[in-house]
Amino acid sequence: QVQLVGSGGGLVQAGGSLRLSCAASGRTFSSYPMGWFRQAPGKEREFVAAINWSGGSTYYADSVKGRFTISRDNAKNTVVLQMNSVKPEDTAVYYCAARKNGNSLTTKPLAYDYWGQGTQVTVSS
């Protein structure tokens, strides 16, 4: 069992930066691919970024490529989403997720087994 706790959300102006963190409990965290998703009001949950177990492979949604960076520190059981050059359309609740089975990076929410509680990001114009 893995428990995920997301933090770091808040209010930021367009063009600014924000750093989201996801703290994980459980000894098997380092073997799980991880992902970040977001959900805006009235919209479906959408993929943002994913990282493999070692941190050596990452994948991004086109909408955030070049602006967001996902990384992990397995010694500290954390995954970080660095958000730069944010835009109003980045406003959403952001969720971290862990995938128990499989090694490949995937954009599908149903492929992830554990979810954090979500952290609100609001970008003002």
C-alpha positions in Angstrom: 0.0 0.0 0.0 1.2 3.5 -0.9 -0.1 6.7 0.4 0.5 9.9 -1.5 0.2 13.5 -0.1 0.4 16.4 -2.5 1.4 19.9 -1.6 2.7 23.2 -3.0 -0.3 24.5 -4.7 -1.5 28.1 -4.5 -2.2 31.3 -6.4 0.4 32.5 -8.9 0.4 35.1 -11.6 0.7 34.2 -15.3 4.3 33.8 -16.3 5.3 32.8 -12.7 6.5 29.5 -11.3 5.2 27.0 -8.8 6.6 23.8 -7.4 4.4 20.9 -6.5 5.6 18.0 -4.3 4.2 14.6 -3.7 5.3 12.7 -0.6 4.9 8.9 -0.6 4.9 6.4 2.1 5.7 2.7 1.6 8.9 0.8 0.9 8.0 0.0 -2.7 7.7 3.6 -3.9 11.0 3.5 -5.7 9.7 0.8 -8.0 6.6 2.6 -9.2 6.2 4.8 -12.2 4.6 8.1 -11.1 2.4 10.6 -12.8 0.8 14.0 -12.3 -2.7 14.7 -13.6 -5.0 17.8 -13.3 -8.7 18.5 -13.3 -10.3 21.8 -14.0 -13.9 22.5 -13.0 -16.3 20.8 -15.4 -13.6 19.0 -17.2 -12.2 15.5 -17.2 -9.0 14.6 -15.4 -6.1 15.0 -17.8 -2.6 13.8 -18.0 0.2 16.2 -17.3 3.5 14.3 -16.8 4.9 10.9 -16.0 8.3 9.5 -14.8 9.6 6.0 -14.6 10.9 4.3 -11.5 14.5 5.5 -11.9 13.7 9.0 -13.1 15.6 8.3 -16.3 12.5 8.5 -18.5 9.8 11.2 -18.6 6.8 12.0 -20.7 4.8 15.2 -20.9 1.5 16.4 -22.3 2.0 18.7 -25.3 0.3 21.5 -23.4 3.0 21.6 -20.7 6.1 20.4 -22.7 8.9 22.8 -22.3 7.3 24.5 -19.3 6.9 21.8 -16.7 9.5 19.3 -15.4 8.8 16.1 -13.4 11.5 14.6 -11.2 11.8 12.2 -8.3 14.0 11.5 -5.4 13.6 7.9 -4.4 15.8 8.3 -1.3 13.3 10.9 0.0 10.2 9.2 -1.5 9.1 12.4 -3.3 8.0 13.4 -6.8 8.2 17.0 -7.8 6.4 18.9 -10.6 8.2 22.2 -11.4 5.8 24.5 -13.2 7.3 27.5 -15.0 5.8 30.1 -17.3 2.4 29.1 -16.0 -0.8 30.2 -17.9 -4.4 30.8 -16.8 -5.3 27.5 -18.5 -3.1 25.6 -16.1 -5.6 26.4 -13.3 -6.8 23.1 -11.9 -6.6 20.7 -9.0 -3.3 18.7 -9.5 -3.1 15.1 -8.4 0.0 12.8 -8.1 -0.5 9.1 -8.8 1.5 5.9 -8.6 1.3 2.9 -10.8 1.7 -0.4 -9.1 1.9 -2.7 -12.1 3.8 -2.1 -15.3 7.0 -0.2 -16.1 5.9 1.8 -19.1 4.8 5.5 -18.9 1.1 5.9 -19.5 -1.3 8.8 -19.8 -4.4 6.9 -18.8 -5.7 7.6 -15.3 -7.1 4.1 -15.0 -3.6 2.6 -15.2 -2.7 4.3 -11.9 -3.5 2.6 -8.6 -2.8 5.2 -5.9 -3.8 8.8 -5.9 -3.0 11.8 -3.7 -5.7 14.1 -2.4 -5.1 16.9 -4.9 -3.7 20.4 -4.5 -5.2 23.5 -6.1 -3.3 25.6 -8.5 -4.8 28.9 -9.6 -3.1 31.1 -12.2 -4.3 34.7 -12.5 -4.0 36.7 -15.7 
